[in-house]
């Protein structure tokens, strides 16, 4: 799928292999049903080998419409978004799905999770993993229809226990737990129910003293708050029971489940089996799990009452299948994830680029240069016009000096007394105004209608409204070559810089100059914490550059870098000593400023490059 294409149909792929339990399948069944409730076209994919009679019965028991099963494996390309709930996805599998559409992994526990476009962790605790997900929220799976009132005004003693280990329970934990409970003191005074899953092979025909075996509880989430104690494994039921106010104890079918439970903070059921005379005190056990309970409740409130389908249904992903600067199509691992975006670093050119879950909520109109600009800089763009214009004159001086050097070496001087200059993303035209004063013949392009009107009417300079690259035969575009093309803090806003750089190369005369500025991830902010730097990166910065990587990327695009200017020095951003450099009058400020300049630690830079003669 091309960057920016809207995800229409959604394919949901669970793990349904024997031994994986029924939790993943149940979750995906619910997801498809809920997505359809909000008018998102979603289907469930089960390979033919997984369609066992038990799974068929499970689908029927969940009232799952057979028409919502995807059957035509030759038309996977019709999907705009693929959601994998596969437990641990193999490299071949993730590669296959990524070649078709953007891929979201739910609770992905495999070693290839960094290859997913986006990750949603619901049951994978943050402390358990090295690379965080885009979205982490246990509350997304909590059934909001549970009976919360059932957990109120209960006795201080455990009176009602539910044992449930999912649809399959291949480890037989349900029977083991029920038998051990039945041996405990006063177990005859406790109502104990063992819930048998739909995929459980054992019929549990042997009776267990003081334990009632139930085939199923319809809408378990609505009744789970009626129990004082719920014993289960790490998963959805554990969180629903916790949120409903029950005491929750876990046993573990695999070491992986045990690690997850420990990382999340759940208590182990074995602690109550150490002594058959242990008295089950509800108040004490509730107090022990209160920190975890408070965390889950806060997470639930933070989720704004959304479920997994509402979150996934809002996704309109824009994903790069090649580097947007050099075009390298080798799949790259993610280096950082945030709620709305994922970052990767190209191994070929080194540029960091962004994939988005949803379009950036920014429009380049009047508000962008006034309200938004003022929030960031304390003044509007027009209030800052003269300062920007002065910076433009410094940049133009560099451009003219480079031209003079080329004249001596290559006899490639500007052929006219008023060299042509195109400023892409010219805003309200301070650079155009400075260029005109310096003898250039300037022309601008910007998406903001108000800015273009200001340039034409107030500055008397030609400019057109639109997004670069603009169609060459557009009646408003002047189809000629330029001596200079500039982009000041603009290049990072393009979703596909490769197209932009190729178009610029076509528009520049032989030996023409390309100049632009952009934030640098090799500055002091990026050096002291790349993840924090990327977290603070604006939502519409699709590429993140550094001088070193920029040189390599421009060389691959057919440009030779002539000069770098590292700017944007911020002594106050240095670790440890930066807090003493807030005041420009302080000695520390000037020491750190000198260090920043010597080691080129500015957070932005300018680059001046040239096409081949």
C-alpha positions in Angstrom: 0.0 0.0 0.0 1.3 3.4 -0.9 2.0 6.0 1.8 -1.2 7.9 2.7 -3.6 5.3 1.3 -6.7 4.9 3.4 -7.1 1.5 5.0 -10.6 0.3 3.9 -10.9 -3.4 4.5 -9.4 -4.9 7.7 -8.1 -8.5 7.9 -7.8 -9.9 11.4 -5.5 -12.9 11.8 -5.5 -14.8 15.1 -3.4 -17.8 16.3 -5.7 -20.8 16.5 -3.1 -23.6 16.5 -3.5 -26.4 19.0 -1.7 -25.5 22.3 -2.2 -21.7 22.0 -5.5 -21.7 23.9 -8.6 -19.9 22.8 -7.8 -16.4 24.1 -6.3 -15.0 20.9 -9.1 -16.4 18.8 -11.8 -15.1 21.2 -10.3 -11.7 21.2 -10.2 -11.6 17.4 -13.8 -12.8 17.1 -14.8 -9.9 19.4 -12.7 -7.5 17.4 -14.2 -8.4 14.1 -17.8 -8.2 15.5 -17.1 -4.8 17.2 -15.4 -3.4 14.1 -18.5 -4.2 12.1 -20.6 -2.5 14.7 -18.8 0.8 13.9 -19.1 0.2 10.1 -15.6 -0.9 9.5 -15.4 -3.8 6.9 -13.5 -6.5 8.8 -13.1 -10.2 8.3 -11.4 -13.0 10.2 -8.8 -15.3 8.6 -8.4 -18.9 9.7 -6.3 -21.2 7.5 -8.1 -24.4 6.6 -5.9 -26.5 8.8 -7.1 -24.6 11.9 -10.8 -25.1 11.2 -11.3 -28.0 13.6 -14.8 -29.0 14.9 -14.0 -27.5 18.3 -13.2 -24.1 16.6 -16.3 -24.3 14.5 -18.4 -24.9 17.6 -16.6 -22.0 19.3 -17.5 -19.7 16.4 -21.1 -20.8 16.6 -21.3 -20.3 20.3 -20.1 -16.7 19.8 -22.8 -16.1 17.1 -20.1 -15.4 14.6 -21.4 -14.9 11.1 -19.8 -17.4 8.7 -19.8 -14.6 6.0 -17.3 -12.8 8.1 -14.7 -15.5 7.6 -12.2 -14.7 4.8 -12.1 -17.6 2.3 -10.3 -16.4 -0.8 -6.6 -16.6 -0.1 -5.7 -15.4 -3.6 -7.1 -11.9 -2.9 -5.2 -10.8 0.2 -4.2 -7.6 -1.7 -7.7 -6.2 -1.3 -7.0 -5.3 2.3 -5.8 -1.9 3.5 -4.9 -3.0 7.1 -3.9 -6.3 8.6 -4.1 -7.0 12.3 -2.1 -9.9 13.7 -2.8 -11.5 17.0 -0.4 -14.4 16.5 1.4 -14.7 19.9 4.8 -15.0 18.3 5.0 -14.2 14.6 7.7 -15.8 12.4 10.0 -13.6 10.2 8.6 -15.2 7.0 5.0 -14.5 8.1 5.5 -10.9 9.1 7.4 -10.3 5.8 4.5 -11.9 3.8 1.9 -9.7 5.5 3.9 -6.5 5.3 4.2 -6.9 1.5 0.5 -6.6 1.3 -0.6 -3.8 3.7 0.4 -2.0 6.9 0.5 -4.5 9.8 -0.5 -4.0 13.4 0.6 -6.6 16.0 -1.5 -7.2 19.1 0.5 -8.4 22.1 3.2 -9.6 19.9 5.7 -11.7 22.0 8.1 -12.9 19.3 11.6 -11.7 18.5 10.5 -9.9 15.4 8.1 -7.4 17.0 10.4 -4.5 15.9 9.6 -5.3 12.3 5.8 -4.6 12.8 4.6 -1.3 11.4 2.7 -0.6 14.6 2.2 -2.5 17.9 -0.7 -2.5 20.4 0.2 -4.0 23.7 -2.7 -4.9 26.0 -1.5 -7.9 27.9 2.2 -7.4 27.5 3.5 -5.3 30.4 5.8 -2.4 29.5 8.5 -3.7 31.9 8.6 -7.1 30.0 9.8 -5.7 26.7 12.8 -3.7 25.4 10.9 -1.9 22.6 7.6 -0.3 23.7 4.4 -0.4 21.7 2.6 2.5 20.0 -0.3 1.9 22.3 -0.3 0.2 25.7 -3.6 -0.2 27.5 -5.0 -3.2 29.3 -8.3 -1.4 29.6 -8.9 -1.8 25.8 -9.9 -5.4 26.4 -12.0 -4.9 29.6 -15.6 -5.6 28.9 -17.4 -2.4 30.0 -20.6 -4.3 30.7 -19.4 -6.3 33.7 -21.5 -6.2 36.9 -19.5 -3.8 39.0 -22.2 -3.6 41.7 -21.8 -7.3 42.4 -18.4 -6.7 44.0 -19.7 -4.2 46.6 -20.6 -5.0 50.2 -18.9 -8.4 50.3 -17.8 -10.3 53.3 -14.2 -10.1 54.5 -13.9 -13.8 53.8 -13.8 -15.6 50.5 -17.1 -17.2 49.9 -17.3 -17.7 46.1 -14.4 -18.9 43.9 -14.2 -19.2 40.1 -11.5 -21.3 38.4 -11.0 -20.7 34.7 -8.0 -21.4 32.5 -9.4 -20.4 29.1 -10.8 -22.3 26.2 -8.1 -25.0 26.0 -6.2 -25.5 29.3 -3.7 -27.9 27.8 -1.7 -27.9 31.0 -4.7 -29.1 33.0 -4.3 -26.3 35.6 -8.0 -26.1 36.2 -8.3 -29.6 37.6 -5.1 -29.3 39.6 -6.2 -26.0 41.2 -9.7 -27.3 42.0 -8.3 -30.4 43.7 -5.8 -28.4 45.8 -8.6 -25.9 46.8 -10.8 -28.8 47.8 -8.1 -30.0 50.3 -8.0 -26.6 52.1 -9.5 -25.8 55.4 -13.2 -24.9 55.3 -13.4 -25.5 51.5 -16.8 -27.1 52.1 -18.1 -23.7 53.2 -16.9 -22.1 49.9 -18.8 -22.1 46.6 -16.1 -23.3 44.1 -16.8 -23.4 40.3 -14.4 -24.8 37.7 -15.2 -23.5 34.3 -14.4 -25.9 31.4 -13.3 -24.3 28.1 -14.9 -25.1 24.8 -11.6 -26.4 23.4 -10.6 -28.5 26.5 -9.9 -32.1 25.4 -10.5 -33.6 28.9 -14.2 -33.9 29.8 -13.4 -33.5 33.5 -15.7 -36.4 34.3 -14.0 -37.3 37.6 -15.7 -35.5 40.5 -13.7 -33.2 42.7 -14.9 -32.8 46.3 -16.7 -29.5 46.9 -16.2 -28.3 43.3 -18.9 -27.7 40.7 -17.9 -28.1 37.1 -19.6 -25.8 34.6 -19.4 -26.0 30.8 -19.7 -22.3 30.3 -20.9 -19.0 31.7 -22.6 -16.9 29.1 -21.2 -13.4 29.1 -18.7 -14.2 31.8 -17.5 -10.6 32.1 -21.0 -9.6 33.3 -20.9 -12.1 36.1 -17.3 -12.1 37.1 -17.7 -9.5 39.7 -20.0 -11.9 41.6 -17.0 -13.9 42.7 -14.8 -13.1 45.6 -11.8 -14.9 44.1 -10.9 -15.7 40.5 -8.1 -18.1 39.7 -6.9 -18.0 36.2 -3.8 -17.5 34.0 -2.4 -14.2 32.7 -4.8 -12.8 30.2 -8.1 -10.9 29.6 -10.1 -12.6 32.3 -7.5 -11.7 34.9 -7.9 -8.0 34.1 -11.6 -8.1 33.9 -11.9 -9.8 37.3 -9.4 -7.3 38.8 -11.4 -4.4 37.4 -14.7 -5.9 38.7 -13.3 -5.9 42.2 -12.5 -9.6 42.7 -9.3 -11.0 44.2 -7.2 -12.4 41.4 -4.6 -15.1 41.7 -2.7 -16.6 38.8 -1.2 -19.9 37.8 1.0 -20.3 34.7 0.6 -22.8 31.8 4.1 -21.7 30.4 7.2 -19.8 31.7 6.2 -17.0 29.3 2.9 -16.5 31.1 4.7 -16.5 34.4 7.1 -13.8 33.3 4.2 -11.7 32.0 2.3 -12.1 35.3 5.3 -11.2 37.4 6.0 -8.1 35.2 2.4 -7.0 35.5 2.4 -7.4 39.3 -0.2 -10.2 39.8 0.0 -12.5 42.8 0.7 -16.2 42.4 -1.9 -18.7 43.5 0.7 -21.0 45.0 1.1 -18.7 48.0 -2.3 -19.9 49.3 -1.4 -23.6 48.8 1.6 -23.6 51.0 -0.5 -24.5 54.0 -3.8 -26.4 53.8 -4.9 -24.5 56.9 -4.5 -21.1 55.2 -7.6 -18.9 55.8 -8.6 -17.0 52.7 -9.1 -13.4 54.0 -10.6 -11.3 51.2 -9.8 -7.9 52.8 -6.1 -8.8 53.2 -5.8 -10.1 49.6 -7.6 -7.1 48.2 -5.1 -4.8 50.0 -2.2 -6.8 48.5 -3.4 -6.3 44.9 -4.5 -2.6 45.4 -1.5 -1.1 43.6 -2.2 -3.2 40.5 -5.9 -2.5 40.8 -5.4 1.3 40.9 -3.1 1.1 37.9 -5.7 -0.8 35.9 -8.5 1.6 36.9 -6.5 4.6 36.0 -5.7 3.1 32.7 -9.3 2.4 32.1 -10.2 6.0 32.8 -7.4 7.2 30.5 -8.7 5.0 27.7 -11.8 7.2 27.5 -14.1 4.2 27.5 -12.8 3.0 24.2 -12.5 -0.6 23.2 -9.9 -2.3 20.9 -12.2 -2.0 17.9 -12.8 1.7 18.3 -9.1 2.3 18.5 -8.2 0.1 15.6 -11.2 1.4 13.6 -9.8 4.9 13.8 -6.5 3.9 12.1 -5.7 5.3 8.7 -2.0 4.3 8.5 0.6 5.9 6.2 3.5 3.5 5.9 6.8 3.7 3.9 7.8 0.5 2.1 11.1 2.2 1.0 13.3 4.9 2.4 11.6 8.2 1.5 15.0 9.9 0.9 17.2 7.3 -0.9 14.6 4.8 -2.0 16.2 1.8 -0.3 13.6 -1.0 -0.1 15.3 -3.2 2.5 12.9 -3.7 5.4 14.1 -1.7 8.4 13.5 -2.4 12.1 11.8 0.3 14.2 14.0 2.3 16.6 11.2 4.1 18.5 7.4 4.0 18.8 4.9 6.5 20.1 1.1 6.6 20.3 0.6 7.9 16.7 3.9 7.0 14.9 6.8 4.6 14.4 10.4 5.6 13.5 12.9 3.7 11.4 16.5 4.4 10.4 17.6 3.6 6.8 20.7 1.5 6.7 21.8 2.9 3.4 21.6 6.6 3.8 21.1 6.9 7.6 18.0 9.1 7.6 15.4 8.5 10.2 11.8 8.4 8.8 8.3 8.1 10.3 5.3 6.0 9.7 2.0 7.3 11.0 -1.1 5.5 12.4 -3.2 8.5 11.3 -2.7 11.6 9.3 -0.8 14.5 11.0 -3.4 16.9 12.5 -1.8 20.0 11.0 -2.9 22.3 8.2 -0.5 24.8 6.7 -2.8 27.8 6.7 -3.0 31.2 8.5 -3.4 29.6 12.0 -0.1 27.7 11.5 1.9 30.9 11.2 0.0 32.9 13.8 -1.5 31.0 16.8 0.8 27.9 16.5 3.9 29.9 15.7 3.2 32.3 18.7 2.8 29.4 21.1 6.3 28.1 20.1 8.2 31.4 19.7 6.2 34.0 21.6 5.4 36.0 18.5 3.6 35.5 15.2 5.5 34.8 12.0 5.0 38.3 10.7 6.2 39.8 14.0 9.3 37.7 13.5 9.6 38.7 9.8 12.7 41.0 10.1 14.6 38.5 12.2 14.0 35.8 9.6 14.9 38.2 6.8 18.2 38.9 8.5 19.0 35.2 8.7 18.1 35.0 5.0 20.7 37.5 4.1 23.4 35.5 5.9 22.2 32.4 3.9 22.2 34.3 0.6 25.8 35.5 1.3 26.9 31.9 1.6 25.1 31.0 -1.7 26.8 33.9 -3.5 30.2 33.0 -2.0 29.8 29.4 -3.3 28.9 30.7 -6.7 32.0 32.9 -6.8 34.2 29.9 -5.9 32.6 27.9 -8.6 33.2 30.7 -11.1 37.0 30.5 -10.4 37.1 26.7 -10.6 34.5 25.8 -13.2 33.6 29.0 -15.0 30.1 28.2 -13.8 28.9 31.6 -12.7 25.3 32.7 -12.7 24.6 33.6 -16.3 22.6 36.7 -15.4 22.9 39.7 -13.1 19.6 38.5 -11.4 20.0 34.8 -10.9 16.7 32.9 -10.6 15.7 31.5 -7.2 12.8 29.3 -6.2 11.9 29.2 -2.5 9.8 26.1 -1.7 7.6 26.6 1.4 8.2 30.3 1.3 5.6 31.2 4.0 5.1 35.0 4.1 8.2 35.6 2.0 11.1 36.9 4.2 13.6 34.9 2.3 12.1 36.1 -1.0 12.2 39.7 0.1 15.9 39.4 1.1 16.7 37.6 -2.2 15.1 40.4 -4.1 17.2 43.0 -2.3 20.3 41.0 -3.0 19.7 41.0 -6.7 18.0 37.7 -7.2 14.9 37.1 -9.3 12.8 35.2 -6.7 9.8 33.0 -7.0 7.9 31.3 -4.3 5.5 28.4 -3.6 3.6 27.7 -0.4 0.3 25.8 0.5 -1.0 28.7 2.6 -3.3 30.9 0.6 -3.0 33.9 2.9 0.8 33.8 2.8 0.9 33.7 -1.0 -1.6 36.6 -1.2 0.7 38.6 1.2 3.8 37.9 -1.0 2.0 38.9 -4.2 0.2 42.0 -2.9 2.4 43.3 -0.1 5.9 42.3 -1.3 5.3 42.5 -5.0 7.0 39.2 -5.6 5.6 36.3 -7.7 4.4 33.3 -5.7 1.8 30.6 -6.2 -0.2 28.5 -3.8 0.3 24.7 -3.9 2.3 21.8 -2.7 5.7 21.0 -4.3 6.3 19.2 -6.5 3.6 20.9 -8.6 2.5 19.6 -12.0 4.8 21.1 -14.6 2.1 22.1 -17.0 0.0 23.9 -14.4 -0.9 27.3 -15.8 0.4 29.0 -12.6 3.8 27.4 -12.7 6.7 29.0 -14.5 8.5 26.1 -16.3 12.1 27.2 -16.4 15.3 26.2 -14.7 16.6 27.9 -11.6 20.1 28.9 -10.4 19.1 28.3 -6.7 16.3 26.3 -5.0 15.8 26.7 -1.3 13.8 25.0 1.4 14.0 26.5 4.9 12.7 24.0 7.5 10.5 22.5 4.8 12.1 19.3 3.6 11.2 17.3 6.8 7.5 18.0 6.0 7.5 15.9 2.8 6.3 12.3 3.0 8.4 11.4 0.0 11.7 13.3 -0.2 13.0 11.1 -3.1 10.4 12.6 -5.4 11.1 16.1 -4.2 14.9 15.8 -4.6 14.5 14.3 -8.1 12.2 17.2 -9.1 14.5 19.8 -7.7 17.4 18.2 -9.7 15.3 18.6 -12.9 14.6 22.2 -12.1 18.1 23.3 -11.2 20.5 24.4 -13.9 23.8 22.5 -14.2 25.9 23.5 -11.2 22.8 25.0 -9.6 22.6 25.3 -5.8 20.3 23.5 -3.4 20.1 24.9 0.1 17.9 23.9 3.0 17.7 23.8 6.8 16.3 21.1 9.0 16.4 19.8 12.6 19.4 17.5 13.4 19.2 14.4 15.5 23.0 14.6 16.0 22.6 17.8 18.0 22.8 18.0 21.8 19.1 17.0 22.2 19.5 13.9 20.1 22.8 13.0 21.6 21.5 13.0 25.1 18.4 11.0 24.3 17.3 10.0 20.8 13.9 8.6 21.9 13.1 11.8 23.8 14.2 13.9 20.8 11.9 11.9 18.5 9.1 12.1 21.0 9.3 15.9 20.9 9.6 15.9 17.1 6.5 17.6 15.5 3.8 15.4 14.1 4.4 16.5 10.5 8.2 15.9 10.5 8.3 12.8 8.3 12.1 12.7 8.1 14.8 13.5 10.6 18.3 14.3 9.4 21.8 14.9 10.6 24.7 16.5 8.7 26.6 13.3 8.3 23.6 11.3 7.0 22.5 14.3 4.9 25.7 14.3 3.0 25.3 10.6 2.2 21.7 11.0 1.2 22.3 13.9 -1.1 25.1 12.1 -2.8 22.8 9.2 -3.5 20.3 11.7 -4.9 22.9 13.3 -7.3 24.0 16.3 -5.2 27.5 17.2 -3.9 27.5 18.9 -0.5 29.6 22.1 -0.5 29.0 23.4 3.0 27.3 22.7 6.3 26.3 25.3 8.9 25.4 23.8 12.3 23.1 26.2 14.1 20.4 26.1 16.8 22.9 25.9 19.8 21.2 25.4 23.2 23.5 25.3 26.2 20.5 24.9 28.5 19.8 21.5 26.9 23.1 20.0 28.0 22.7 17.3 30.6 23.7 18.1 34.2 25.2 21.6 33.6 22.4 22.8 31.3 20.3 23.9 34.2 23.0 26.4 35.1 23.1 27.8 31.6 19.5 29.2 31.3 20.8 32.8 31.9 22.9 34.1 29.1 24.9 36.2 31.5 26.2 33.1 33.3 29.8 31.9 32.7 28.5 28.3 32.2 26.2 29.4 29.3 29.2 30.7 27.3 31.4 27.7 28.1 28.6 25.3 26.9 27.9 27.4 23.9 31.6 27.2 22.9 31.6 23.4 23.4 28.4 23.1 21.3 29.9 25.1 18.4 33.3 23.3 18.5 31.7 19.8 18.5 28.8 20.9 16.2 26.1 20.0 18.7 23.5 22.4 17.4 19.9 21.0 17.1 19.5 22.3 13.5 21.7 22.7 10.5 21.9 24.2 7.0 23.2 22.4 4.0 24.4 23.9 0.7 24.8 21.4 -2.2 25.3 21.6 -5.9 24.2 19.6 -9.0 26.8 18.2 -11.4 28.1 20.7 -13.9 
